[in-house]
């Protein structure tokens, strides 16, 4: 499939989530449900078996949407992205961009099955006030996976993946670490336990010369640099499973973070299309169970 087709598909998904649906959170439960319906239908159209992982959030039924090929073993990789937003934003970069990449990857994997067992998960309630609580969708997923005796071989969590900028900032300790000053790369963030997973993923990403990639691996599950914990990958770190955050670096690049200006016209869809390609290349580098 040509990159122009991929970009068109990504635009369609981002428009559906951030323009047609818009704000997606428990204060707008009907819109949160519409987003879940959209993701579910896209996964089903790609030929995956889809399960709603429903749970109660203060009297409201919410759900992670899980897609998997038939006959999936109990040891698998996870590729995920959260589909909710904070109040007051259409959430184009945060996080319709990542959900769009996840859905386009699903479509491609539906036509050409992945070389390793994988589950694609659209997480709910990543944003505050559920963030870091037991109600965060990824924490519910991890708890139930452990209870079921599953083993996550590694998780790739897509968190804001659509914004590029001529200017790139960093947390203070990284200002002199030699990272690029232009925000045209995708970042991969892991903890030390995730370094073997990171090496495999980086090998795949570096096979795509059209998407620059930078990486950072932090000790102590990221507590020494709390900015590295602000997505669903931390739920896997805290349970001892390797996980990587794949990101455009959020507010270190995007001035529209969590605001009304986080709109689809600010996104770089060619950049997102290259990420789909890089993810496919990374899957080919992952070791089997």
Phi and psi in degrees as GROMACS dihedral restraints (atoms count N, CA, C in turn):
[ dihedral_restraints ]
;  ai    aj    ak    al  type     phi  dphi    fc
    3     4     5     6     1   -68.0    20    10
    4     5     6     7     1   153.0    20    10
    6     7     8     9     1   -61.0    20    10
    7     8     9    10     1   -32.1    20    10
    9    10    11    12     1   -63.8    20    10
   10    11    12    13     1   -34.9    20    10
   12    13    14    15     1   -67.5    20    10
   13    14    15    16     1   -41.2    20    10
   15    16    17    18     1   -62.2    20    10
   16    17    18    19     1   -45.5    20    10
   18    19    20    21     1   -59.8    20    10
   19    20    21    22     1   -40.4    20    10
   21    22    23    24     1   -62.4    20    10
   22    23    24    25     1   -41.9    20    10
   24    25    26    27     1   -64.5    20    10
   25    26    27    28     1   -41.5    20    10
   27    28    29    30     1   -63.7    20    10
   28    29    30    31     1   -42.9    20    10
   30    31    32    33     1   -59.7    20    10
   31    32    33    34     1   -42.0    20    10
   33    34    35    36     1   -62.2    20    10
   34    35    36    37     1   -43.9    20    10
   36    37    38    39     1   -66.8    20    10
   37    38    39    40     1   -44.3    20    10
   39    40    41    42     1   -65.2    20    10
   40    41    42    43     1   -39.5    20    10
   42    43    44    45     1   -63.0    20    10
   43    44    45    46     1   -42.5    20    10
   45    46    47    48     1   -61.9    20    10
   46    47    48    49     1   -43.2    20    10
   48    49    50    51     1   -79.4    20    10
   49    50    51    52     1   -45.3    20    10
   51    52    53    54     1   -95.6    20    10
   52    53    54    55     1   -21.6    20    10
   54    55    56    57     1  -104.8    20    10
   55    56    57    58     1   -56.1    20    10
   57    58    59    60     1   -70.0    20    10
   58    59    60    61     1   -39.9    20    10
   60    61    62    63     1   -95.0    20    10
   61    62    63    64     1   -53.3    20    10
   63    64    65    66     1    82.6    20    10
   64    65    66    67     1  -142.9    20    10
   66    67    68    69     1   -52.3    20    10
   67    68    69    70     1   129.4    20    10
   69    70    71    72     1  -132.8    20    10
   70    71    72    73     1    96.4    20    10
   72    73    74    75     1  -162.5    20    10
   73    74    75    76     1   173.6    20    10
   75    76    77    78     1   -62.1    20    10
   76    77    78    79     1   -19.9    20    10
   78    79    80    81     1   -73.2    20    10
   79    80    81    82     1   -19.3    20    10
   81    82    83    84     1  -124.1    20    10
   82    83    84    85     1    66.5    20    10
   84    85    86    87     1   -60.1    20    10
   85    86    87    88     1   -32.9    20    10
   87    88    89    90     1   -67.0    20    10
   88    89    90    91     1   -32.8    20    10
   90    91    92    93     1   -77.6    20    10
   91    92    93    94     1   -35.9    20    10
   93    94    95    96     1   -61.4    20    10
   94    95    96    97     1   -41.9    20    10
   96    97    98    99     1   -66.7    20    10
   97    98    99   100     1   -38.6    20    10
   99   100   101   102     1   -63.4    20    10
  100   101   102   103     1   -38.6    20    10
  102   103   104   105     1   -64.5    20    10
  103   104   105   106     1   -42.9    20    10
  105   106   107   108     1   -61.2    20    10
  106   107   108   109     1   -41.8    20    10
  108   109   110   111     1   -61.7    20    10
  109   110   111   112     1   -40.7    20    10
  111   112   113   114     1   -64.7    20    10
  112   113   114   115     1   -45.9    20    10
  114   115   116   117     1   -63.6    20    10
  115   116   117   118     1   -44.7    20    10
  117   118   119   120     1   -58.3    20    10
  118   119   120   121     1   -46.8    20    10
  120   121   122   123     1   -63.1    20    10
  121   122   123   124     1   -39.4    20    10
  123   124   125   126     1   -66.3    20    10
  124   125   126   127     1   -42.3    20    10
  126   127   128   129     1   -60.4    20    10
  127   128   129   130     1   -44.6    20    10
  129   130   131   132     1   -63.9    20    10
  130   131   132   133     1   -39.3    20    10
  132   133   134   135     1   -62.9    20    10
  133   134   135   136     1   -25.1    20    10
  135   136   137   138     1   -84.3    20    10
  136   137   138   139     1    -3.1    20    10
  138   139   140   141     1    92.5    20    10
  139   140   141   142     1    12.0    20    10
  141   142   143   144     1   -88.2    20    10
  142   143   144   145     1   154.4    20    10
  144   145   146   147     1   -80.3    20    10
  145   146   147   148     1   128.6    20    10
  147   148   149   150     1  -117.7    20    10
  148   149   150   151     1   134.3    20    10
  150   151   152   153     1  -126.3    20    10
  151   152   153   154     1   135.8    20    10
  153   154   155   156     1   -91.4    20    10
  154   155   156   157     1   120.2    20    10
  156   157   158   159     1   -94.0    20    10
  157   158   159   160     1    89.1    20    10
  159   160   161   162     1   -86.7    20    10
  160   161   162   163     1   141.1    20    10
  162   163   164   165     1  -150.0    20    10
  163   164   165   166     1   166.2    20    10
  165   166   167   168     1   -93.9    20    10
  166   167   168   169     1   130.5    20    10
  168   169   170   171     1  -121.0    20    10
  169   170   171   172     1    94.3    20    10
  171   172   173   174     1    50.3    20    10
  172   173   174   175     1    48.2    20    10
  174   175   176   177     1    89.5    20    10
  175   176   177   178     1    -3.3    20    10
  177   178   179   180     1  -110.0    20    10
  178   179   180   181     1   128.0    20    10
  180   181   182   183     1   -76.7    20    10
  181   182   183   184     1   123.2    20    10
  183   184   185   186     1  -126.1    20    10
  184   185   186   187     1   166.2    20    10
  186   187   188   189     1  -152.5    20    10
  187   188   189   190     1   137.0    20    10
  189   190   191   192     1   -77.6    20    10
  190   191   192   193     1   142.6    20    10
  192   193   194   195     1  -109.0    20    10
  193   194   195   196     1   117.4    20    10
  195   196   197   198     1  -113.8    20    10
  196   197   198   199     1   127.7    20    10
  198   199   200   201     1  -118.3    20    10
  199   200   201   202     1   135.1    20    10
  201   202   203   204     1  -150.0    20    10
  202   203   204   205     1   150.9    20    10
  204   205   206   207     1   -68.3    20    10
  205   206   207   208     1   157.4    20    10
  207   208   209   210     1   -61.4    20    10
  208   209   210   211     1   149.9    20    10
  210   211   212   213     1    69.1    20    10
  211   212   213   214     1    30.3    20    10
  213   214   215   216     1   -70.5    20    10
  214   215   216   217     1   134.1    20    10
  216   217   218   219     1   -73.2    20    10
  217   218   219   220     1   173.1    20    10
  219   220   221   222     1   -85.6    20    10
  220   221   222   223     1    -0.5    20    10
  222   223   224   225     1  -115.7    20    10
  223   224   225   226     1   123.7    20    10
  225   226   227   228     1  -159.5    20    10
  226   227   228   229     1   163.9    20    10
  228   229   230   231     1   -91.3    20    10
  229   230   231   232     1   153.6    20    10
  231   232   233   234     1  -117.2    20    10
  232   233   234   235     1   133.7    20    10
  234   235   236   237     1  -119.9    20    10
  235   236   237   238     1   122.5    20    10
  237   238   239   240     1  -141.3    20    10
  238   239   240   241     1   164.6    20    10
  240   241   242   243     1  -159.4    20    10
  241   242   243   244     1   144.3    20    10
  243   244   245   246     1   -87.9    20    10
  244   245   246   247     1   144.6    20    10
  246   247   248   249     1  -108.1    20    10
  247   248   249   250     1     1.2    20    10
  249   250   251   252     1   -90.3    20    10
  250   251   252   253     1   168.8    20    10
  252   253   254   255     1  -131.6    20    10
  253   254   255   256     1   163.5    20    10
  255   256   257   258     1   -75.1    20    10
  256   257   258   259     1   159.2    20    10
  258   259   260   261     1   -60.3    20    10
  259   260   261   262     1   145.0    20    10
  261   262   263   264     1    89.2    20    10
  262   263   264   265     1     8.9    20    10
  264   265   266   267     1  -137.7    20    10
  265   266   267   268     1   143.7    20    10
  267   268   269   270     1   -74.5    20    10
  268   269   270   271     1   -13.9    20    10
  270   271   272   273     1    62.3    20    10
  271   272   273   274     1    50.7    20    10
  273   274   275   276     1   -71.8    20    10
  274   275   276   277     1   -54.4    20    10
  276   277   278   279     1   -75.7    20    10
  277   278   279   280     1   -41.0    20    10
  279   280   281   282     1  -111.8    20    10
  280   281   282   283     1    84.3    20    10
  282   283   284   285     1  -144.5    20    10
  283   284   285   286     1    31.5    20    10
  285   286   287   288     1   -61.1    20    10
  286   287   288   289     1   -31.8    20    10
  288   289   290   291     1   -58.7    20    10
  289   290   291   292     1   -46.4    20    10
  291   292   293   294     1   -70.1    20    10
  292   293   294   295     1   -39.3    20    10
  294   295   296   297     1   -64.1    20    10
  295   296   297   298     1   -39.7    20    10
  297   298   299   300     1   -61.1    20    10
  298   299   300   301     1   -44.2    20    10
  300   301   302   303     1   -62.8    20    10
  301   302   303   304     1   -41.5    20    10
  303   304   305   306     1   -60.8    20    10
  304   305   306   307     1   -43.1    20    10
  306   307   308   309     1   -70.8    20    10
  307   308   309   310     1   -36.9    20    10
  309   310   311   312     1   -69.2    20    10
  310   311   312   313     1   -37.5    20    10
  312   313   314   315     1   -63.0    20    10
  313   314   315   316     1   -41.4    20    10
  315   316   317   318     1   -58.7    20    10
  316   317   318   319     1   -43.4    20    10
  318   319   320   321     1   -61.0    20    10
  319   320   321   322     1   -40.8    20    10
  321   322   323   324     1   -72.2    20    10
  322   323   324   325     1   -38.1    20    10
  324   325   326   327     1   -70.6    20    10
  325   326   327   328     1   -27.1    20    10
  327   328   329   330     1   -65.8    20    10
  328   329   330   331     1   -31.1    20    10
  330   331   332   333     1   -85.9    20    10
  331   332   333   334     1   -29.9    20    10
  333   334   335   336     1  -137.7    20    10
  334   335   336   337     1    95.7    20    10
  336   337   338   339     1   -54.2    20    10
  337   338   339   340     1   146.1    20    10
  339   340   341   342     1   -66.8    20    10
  340   341   342   343     1   152.0    20    10
  342   343   344   345     1   -76.3    20    10
  343   344   345   346     1    -8.9    20    10
  345   346   347   348     1  -131.4    20    10
  346   347   348   349     1   156.4    20    10
  348   349   350   351     1   -66.3    20    10
  349   350   351   352     1   133.3    20    10
  351   352   353   354     1  -146.2    20    10
  352   353   354   355     1   144.5    20    10
  354   355   356   357     1  -120.3    20    10
  355   356   357   358     1   133.1    20    10
  357   358   359   360     1   -99.2    20    10
  358   359   360   361     1   128.7    20    10
  360   361   362   363     1  -130.8    20    10
  361   362   363   364     1   124.8    20    10
  363   364   365   366     1   -97.2    20    10
  364   365   366   367     1   109.4    20    10
  366   367   368   369     1   -83.4    20    10
  367   368   369   370     1   145.0    20    10
  369   370   371   372     1  -101.3    20    10
  370   371   372   373     1   164.0    20    10
  372   373   374   375     1    49.8    20    10
  373   374   375   376     1    49.9    20    10
  375   376   377   378     1   -80.0    20    10
  376   377   378   379     1   -29.4    20    10
  378   379   380   381     1   -81.4    20    10
  379   380   381   382     1   160.5    20    10
  381   382   383   384     1   -58.7    20    10
  382   383   384   385     1   148.2    20    10
  384   385   386   387     1   -88.1    20    10
  385   386   387   388     1    -1.3    20    10
  387   388   389   390     1   -78.2    20    10
  388   389   390   391     1   -19.8    20    10
  390   391   392   393     1   -54.4    20    10
  391   392   393   394     1   131.9    20    10
  393   394   395   396     1    72.3    20    10
  394   395   396   397     1    -3.0    20    10
  396   397   398   399     1   -92.4    20    10
  397   398   399   400     1   174.0    20    10
  399   400   401   402     1   -67.1    20    10
  400   401   402   403     1   -10.1    20    10
  402   403   404   405     1   -88.5    20    10
  403   404   405   406     1   -10.0    20    10
  405   406   407   408     1   -61.2    20    10
  406   407   408   409     1   132.4    20    10
  408   409   410   411     1   -56.8    20    10
  409   410   411   412     1   -41.4    20    10
  411   412   413   414     1   -67.7    20    10
  412   413   414   415     1   -31.6    20    10
  414   415   416   417     1   -70.5    20    10
  415   416   417   418     1   -36.2    20    10
  417   418   419   420     1   -62.8    20    10
  418   419   420   421     1   -44.6    20    10
  420   421   422   423     1   -59.6    20    10
  421   422   423   424     1   -47.2    20    10
  423   424   425   426     1   -64.2    20    10
  424   425   426   427     1   -44.1    20    10
  426   427   428   429     1   -59.8    20    10
  427   428   429   430     1   -46.2    20    10
  429   430   431   432     1   -70.7    20    10
  430   431   432   433     1   -33.5    20    10
  432   433   434   435     1   -64.2    20    10
  433   434   435   436     1   -43.7    20    10
  435   436   437   438     1   -63.7    20    10
  436   437   438   439     1   -42.8    20    10
  438   439   440   441     1   -61.9    20    10
  439   440   441   442     1   -33.5    20    10
  441   442   443   444     1   -83.2    20    10
  442   443   444   445     1    -1.9    20    10
  444   445   446   447     1    80.2    20    10
  445   446   447   448     1    19.5    20    10
  447   448   449   450     1   -80.8    20    10
  448   449   450   451     1   161.3    20    10
  450   451   452   453     1  -130.1    20    10
  451   452   453   454     1   118.0    20    10
  453   454   455   456     1   -85.5    20    10
  454   455   456   457     1   115.0    20    10
  456   457   458   459     1   -70.9    20    10
  457   458   459   460     1   -25.4    20    10
  459   460   461   462     1   173.3    20    10
  460   461   462   463     1   150.0    20    10
  462   463   464   465     1  -123.4    20    10
  463   464   465   466     1   136.5    20    10
  465   466   467   468     1  -112.3    20    10
  466   467   468   469     1   111.3    20    10
  468   469   470   471     1  -105.4    20    10
  469   470   471   472     1   120.0    20    10
  471   472   473   474     1   -90.0    20    10
  472   473   474   475     1   120.5    20    10
  474   475   476   477     1  -136.3    20    10
  475   476   477   478     1   103.2    20    10
  477   478   479   480     1    56.8    20    10
  478   479   480   481     1    96.5    20    10
  480   481   482   483     1  -130.6    20    10
  481   482   483   484     1    18.3    20    10
  483   484   485   486     1  -121.3    20    10
  484   485   486   487     1     2.9    20    10
  486   487   488   489     1  -110.7    20    10
  487   488   489   490     1   130.7    20    10
  489   490   491   492     1  -121.1    20    10
  490   491   492   493     1   157.3    20    10
  492   493   494   495     1  -156.0    20    10
  493   494   495   496     1   148.9    20    10
  495   496   497   498     1   -69.7    20    10
  496   497   498   499     1   -12.7    20    10
  498   499   500   501     1  -123.8    20    10
  499   500   501   502     1   135.0    20    10
  501   502   503   504     1  -128.0    20    10
  502   503   504   505     1   131.5    20    10
  504   505   506   507     1  -112.1    20    10
  505   506   507   508     1   173.0    20    10
  507   508   509   510     1  -147.7    20    10
  508   509   510   511     1   161.0    20    10
  510   511   512   513     1   -58.5    20    10
  511   512   513   514     1   149.8    20    10
  513   514   515   516     1   -49.5    20    10
  514   515   516   517     1   -44.1    20    10
  516   517   518   519     1   -63.5    20    10
  517   518   519   520     1   -16.7    20    10
  519   520   521   522     1  -101.3    20    10
  520   521   522   523     1     1.3    20    10
  522   523   524   525     1   -61.5    20    10
  523   524   525   526     1   -28.7    20    10
  525   526   527   528     1  -111.9    20    10
  526   527   528   529     1    22.9    20    10
  528   529   530   531     1   -92.0    20    10
  529   530   531   532     1     0.7    20    10
  531   532   533   534     1    87.5    20    10
  532   533   534   535     1    12.6    20    10
  534   535   536   537     1   -74.1    20    10
  535   536   537   538     1   158.1    20    10
  537   538   539   540     1   -62.7    20    10
  538   539   540   541     1   151.7    20    10
  540   541   542   543     1   -95.4    20    10
  541   542   543   544     1    -4.1    20    10
  543   544   545   546     1  -108.8    20    10
  544   545   546   547     1   133.7    20    10
  546   547   548   549     1   -88.2    20    10
  547   548   549   550     1    65.6    20    10
  549   550   551   552     1  -119.5    20    10
  550   551   552   553     1    16.8    20    10
  552   553   554   555     1  -118.4    20    10
  553   554   555   556     1   162.9    20    10
  555   556   557   558     1   -99.7    20    10
  556   557   558   559     1   139.4    20    10
  558   559   560   561     1  -102.1    20    10
  559   560   561   562     1   143.5    20    10
  561   562   563   564     1  -122.4    20    10
  562   563   564   565     1   120.6    20    10
  564   565   566   567     1  -118.9    20    10
  565   566   567   568     1   128.4    20    10
  567   568   569   570     1  -139.3    20    10
  568   569   570   571     1   168.9    20    10
  570   571   572   573     1   -95.6    20    10
  571   572   573   574     1   177.7    20    10
  573   574   575   576     1   -64.4    20    10
  574   575   576   577     1   -35.0    20    10
  576   577   578   579     1   -61.7    20    10
  577   578   579   580     1   -24.5    20    10
  579   580   581   582     1   -92.5    20    10
  580   581   582   583     1     6.3    20    10
  582   583   584   585     1   -62.3    20    10
  583   584   585   586     1   -41.7    20    10
  585   586   587   588     1   -61.0    20    10
  586   587   588   589     1   -42.0    20    10
  588   589   590   591     1   -60.4    20    10
  589   590   591   592     1   -43.9    20    10
  591   592   593   594     1   -61.4    20    10
  592   593   594   595     1   -39.4    20    10
  594   595   596   597     1   -62.1    20    10
  595   596   597   598     1   -42.5    20    10
  597   598   599   600     1   -65.3    20    10
  598   599   600   601     1   -45.0    20    10
  600   601   602   603     1   -65.7    20    10
  601   602   603   604     1   -42.7    20    10
  603   604   605   606     1   -63.8    20    10
  604   605   606   607     1   -34.7    20    10
  606   607   608   609     1   -60.4    20    10
  607   608   609   610     1   -43.4    20    10
  609   610   611   612     1   -66.0    20    10
  610   611   612   613     1   -45.7    20    10
  612   613   614   615     1   -62.0    20    10
  613   614   615   616     1   -39.0    20    10
  615   616   617   618     1   -72.7    20    10
  616   617   618   619     1   -11.4    20    10
  618   619   620   621     1   -77.0    20    10
  619   620   621   622     1    -7.6    20    10
  621   622   623   624     1  -106.9    20    10
  622   623   624   625     1    98.9    20    10
  624   625   626   627     1   -70.5    20    10
  625   626   627   628     1   -10.2    20    10
  627   628   629   630     1   -90.2    20    10
  628   629   630   631     1     0.7    20    10
  630   631   632   633     1  -133.5    20    10
  631   632   633   634     1   100.2    20    10
  633   634   635   636     1   -60.9    20    10
  634   635   636   637     1   146.1    20    10
  636   637   638   639     1  -135.2    20    10
  637   638   639   640     1   139.4    20    10
  639   640   641   642     1  -126.6    20    10
  640   641   642   643     1   152.9    20    10
  642   643   644   645     1  -133.7    20    10
  643   644   645   646     1   157.3    20    10
  645   646   647   648     1  -148.7    20    10
  646   647   648   649     1   129.3    20    10
  648   649   650   651     1  -122.9    20    10
  649   650   651   652     1   127.5    20    10
  651   652   653   654     1  -118.2    20    10
  652   653   654   655     1   148.5    20    10
  654   655   656   657     1   -81.7    20    10
  655   656   657   658     1   168.8    20    10
  657   658   659   660     1    55.2    20    10
  658   659   660   661     1    42.0    20    10
  660   661   662   663     1    53.4    20    10
  661   662   663   664     1    27.0    20    10
  663   664   665   666     1    86.6    20    10
  664   665   666   667     1    -0.9    20    10
  666   667   668   669     1   -64.8    20    10
  667   668   669   670     1   -22.2    20    10
  669   670   671   672     1   -73.6    20    10
  670   671   672   673     1   -16.7    20    10
  672   673   674   675     1  -142.8    20    10
  673   674   675   676     1    78.9    20    10
  675   676   677   678     1   -55.9    20    10
  676   677   678   679     1   -24.2    20    10
  678   679   680   681     1   -60.9    20    10
  679   680   681   682     1   -21.7    20    10
  681   682   683   684     1   -81.6    20    10
  682   683   684   685     1    -4.1    20    10
  684   685   686   687     1  -103.1    20    10
  685   686   687   688     1     1.2    20    10
  687   688   689   690     1   -85.8    20    10
  688   689   690   691     1    46.7    20    10
  690   691   692   693     1  -160.0    20    10
  691   692   693   694     1  -171.7    20    10
  693   694   695   696     1   -73.0    20    10
  694   695   696   697     1   -15.2    20    10
  696   697   698   699     1   -61.0    20    10
  697   698   699   700     1   -31.2    20    10
  699   700   701   702     1   -64.0    20    10
  700   701   702   703     1   -27.3    20    10
  702   703   704   705     1   -63.1    20    10
  703   704   705   706     1   -35.5    20    10
  705   706   707   708     1   -76.7    20    10
  706   707   708   709     1   -41.7    20    10
  708   709   710   711     1   -54.0    20    10
  709   710   711   712     1   -45.5    20    10
  711   712   713   714     1   -69.9    20    10
  712   713   714   715     1   -15.8    20    10
  714   715   716   717     1  -101.1    20    10
  715   716   717   718     1     4.4    20    10
  717   718   719   720     1    86.9    20    10
  718   719   720   721     1    12.0    20    10
  720   721   722   723     1   -99.9    20    10
  721   722   723   724     1   140.9    20    10
  723   724   725   726     1   -67.5    20    10
  724   725   726   727     1   141.1    20    10
  726   727   728   729     1  -156.8    20    10
  727   728   729   730     1   149.7    20    10
  729   730   731   732     1  -126.6    20    10
  730   731   732   733     1   141.2    20    10
  732   733   734   735     1   -96.7    20    10
  733   734   735   736     1   127.9    20    10
  735   736   737   738     1  -107.0    20    10
  736   737   738   739     1   118.6    20    10
  738   739   740   741     1  -151.9    20    10
  739   740   741   742     1   155.0    20    10
  741   742   743   744     1   -87.6    20    10
  742   743   744   745     1     6.7    20    10
  744   745   746   747     1    85.2    20    10
  745   746   747   748     1     8.4    20    10
  747   748   749   750     1    54.7    20    10
  748   749   750   751     1  -127.2    20    10
  750   751   752   753     1   -70.7    20    10
  751   752   753   754     1    -6.0    20    10
  753   754   755   756     1   -78.0    20    10
  754   755   756   757     1    -4.5    20    10
  756   757   758   759     1  -136.6    20    10
  757   758   759   760     1   -39.8    20    10
  759   760   761   762     1   -97.9    20    10
  760   761   762   763     1   111.4    20    10
  762   763   764   765     1   -74.0    20    10
  763   764   765   766     1    -8.9    20    10
  765   766   767   768     1   -93.2    20    10
  766   767   768   769     1     6.1    20    10
  768   769   770   771     1   -50.0    20    10
  769   770   771   772     1   125.7    20    10
  771   772   773   774     1    58.4    20    10
  772   773   774   775     1    25.4    20    10
  774   775   776   777     1  -126.1    20    10
  775   776   777   778     1   174.4    20    10
  777   778   779   780     1   -67.6    20    10
  778   779   780   781     1   -16.5    20    10
  780   781   782   783     1   -83.3    20    10
  781   782   783   784     1    -0.4    20    10
  783   784   785   786     1   -77.6    20    10
  784   785   786   787     1    77.6    20    10
  786   787   788   789     1  -117.0    20    10
  787   788   789   790     1   159.7    20    10
  789   790   791   792     1   -65.8    20    10
  790   791   792   793     1   -25.1    20    10
  792   793   794   795     1   -69.4    20    10
  793   794   795   796     1   -10.7    20    10
  795   796   797   798     1   -87.4    20    10
  796   797   798   799     1    -7.1    20    10
  798   799   800   801     1   -89.7    20    10
  799   800   801   802     1   156.7    20    10
  801   802   803   804     1  -107.7    20    10
  802   803   804   805     1    97.0    20    10
  804   805   806   807     1   -75.6    20    10
  805   806   807   808     1   -25.7    20    10
  807   808   809   810     1   -66.2    20    10
  808   809   810   811     1   -39.8    20    10
  810   811   812   813     1   -60.3    20    10
  811   812   813   814     1   -45.3    20    10
  813   814   815   816     1   -64.4    20    10
  814   815   816   817     1   -38.6    20    10
  816   817   818   819     1   -63.2    20    10
  817   818   819   820     1   -38.9    20    10
  819   820   821   822     1   -65.8    20    10
  820   821   822   823     1   -32.2    20    10
  822   823   824   825     1   -64.6    20    10
  823   824   825   826     1   -39.4    20    10
  825   826   827   828     1   -56.8    20    10
  826   827   828   829     1   -46.5    20    10
  828   829   830   831     1   -60.8    20    10
  829   830   831   832     1   -44.7    20    10
  831   832   833   834     1   -63.6    20    10
  832   833   834   835     1   -38.3    20    10
  834   835   836   837     1   -63.6    20    10
  835   836   837   838     1   -40.8    20    10
  837   838   839   840     1   -61.6    20    10
  838   839   840   841     1   -43.1    20    10
  840   841   842   843     1   -64.1    20    10
  841   842   843   844     1   -36.9    20    10
  843   844   845   846     1   -67.0    20    10
  844   845   846   847     1   -39.8    20    10
  846   847   848   849     1   -59.1    20    10
  847   848   849   850     1   -34.2    20    10
  849   850   851   852     1   -69.4    20    10
  850   851   852   853     1   -16.8    20    10
  852   853   854   855     1   -96.0    20    10
  853   854   855   856     1    -8.7    20    10
  855   856   857   858     1   -76.5    20    10
  856   857   858   859     1   137.1    20    10
  858   859   860   861     1   -72.7    20    10
  859   860   861   862     1   148.5    20    10
  861   862   863   864     1   -72.8    20    10
  862   863   864   865     1   171.7    20    10
